[in-house]
Every structure is written in structure tokens, then in C-alpha cells.
Amino acid sequence: MLEGDLRGCLVGLLLCNISRVALPWKQEFQWAVQGLKDKSLLTVILKLTWNAFIYFMWKEKNARVFCNVASHISDIVLRI
């Protein structure tokens, strides 16, 4: 896992006005699976934020592995 993954996810939640303590990755994933089941506007926004987070973490991981280039967490959050 990239350093700051959960911190970046929590920033995404804060953008949706949700404040909570970071849990281990498996528990965060479980929270997302169970908490994002309804069809409300907030849930749709959280799902989009979650997908953007996953995409940019994947992109960052590939940049670090294949290009030896690392971005700062604040830059990744701005992209999301």
C-alpha cells in the first residue's frame, strides 16, 4: 500500500463532509462496501470519490514502480 493511501481517502471523505478516524485498509474497504449501498446523492458522490481515489492510487503506484517518480499526497488529492 502506498504511504498516505488512507489519509488520501479520508481527505475525500472530508470533501463530502464526513469526518472519521482511519482504520486498517481491510476495515476501510469493508466500511465502504457496507456503507455505500443506497442510491442517495451523497452515496453517489462518495462512490465517485472512492473510484477516483482508487484510480489515482493505481496511477501513482505505476508511476513509482515504472517511472521512479513520486507525487506528494496533496498533489494526488488535488487531482481527485
JOHU-V352336 format. One record per residue. N is the residue number from 1. RES is the residue in one letter. PHI is phi in whole degrees, -180 to 180 (NA if undefined). NEAR is the number of other ideal C-beta (glycine too) atoms within 12 Angstrom. D_LAST is the distance of its C-alpha to the last C-alpha in Angstrom with 1 decimal. Layout:
n=<N:N>
res=<RES:RES>
phi=<PHI:PHI>
near=<NEAR:NEAR>
d_last=<D_LAST:D_LAST>
This chain:
n=<1:2:3:4:5:6:7:8:9:10:11:12:13:14:15:16:17:18:19:20:21:22:23:24:25:26:27:28:29:30:31:32:33:34:35:36:37:38:39:40:41:42:43:44:45:46:47:48:49:50:51:52:53:54:55:56:57:58:59:60:61:62:63:64:65:66:67:68:69:70:71:72:73:74:75:76:77:78:79:80>
res=<M:L:E:G:D:L:R:G:C:L:V:G:L:L:L:C:N:I:S:R:V:A:L:P:W:K:Q:E:F:Q:W:A:V:Q:G:L:K:D:K:S:L:L:T:V:I:L:K:L:T:W:N:A:F:I:Y:F:M:W:K:E:K:N:A:R:V:F:C:N:V:A:S:H:I:S:D:I:V:L:R:I>
phi=<NA:-72:-62:89:-54:-67:-62:-65:-64:-66:-64:-61:-66:-63:-63:-98:65:-118:-115:-159:-84:-69:-109:-57:-52:-61:-71:-63:-63:-60:-60:-65:-62:-79:-89:-115:-99:-83:-112:-69:-60:-61:-64:-62:-64:-64:-64:-63:-63:-61:-66:-64:-59:-60:-60:-72:-69:-62:-63:-65:-59:-64:-64:-71:-75:-96:-116:56:-125:-121:-99:-76:-56:-65:-67:-66:-62:-64:-68:-67>
near=<18:26:16:24:26:27:24:35:37:27:28:37:30:18:22:27:12:22:12:19:13:21:16:13:18:12:17:28:20:13:24:28:14:12:21:25:13:12:11:13:11:18:19:16:20:29:23:19:29:30:19:25:35:25:19:29:31:19:23:30:22:17:19:17:13:11:12:8:14:18:24:16:25:13:18:31:26:15:20:29>
d_last=<17.9:15.9:16.6:14.2:12.6:13.9:13.1:9.3:9.9:12.1:9.9:7.9:11.5:12.6:10.4:12.6:15.6:16.3:17.8:19.1:20.2:18.6:20.8:21.5:19.1:21.6:22.0:18.3:18.2:21.4:20.2:17.3:20.0:22.5:20.5:18.6:21.8:22.6:21.7:20.8:18.2:16.5:16.6:15.1:12.1:11.9:12.4:9.6:7.2:9.4:9.4:5.7:6.4:9.7:8.9:7.1:9.9:12.4:11.6:12.0:15.1:16.6:16.2:18.0:20.6:21.5:20.8:21.3:18.4:16.1:13.1:13.0:10.8:10.0:8.9:6.5:5.1:5.4:3.8:0.0>
